[in-house]
């Protein structure tokens, strides 16, 4: 059985394998959540800082 599939035994012996939804796989991965929790704010604050620097008027 691969990591993307699970056995769901709802109807008895003839159970089908269903793929695990993407969001469930995402939320079940603590290292990926840690990476996203660090990377997304870093990118947003860097972008925000660049926009602030660009918005500073030039001195005459």
Secondary structure by P-SEA (a helix, b strand, c coil): ccccbbbbcccccbbbbbcccaaaaaaacaaaaaaaaaaaaaaaaaaaaaaaaaaccccc
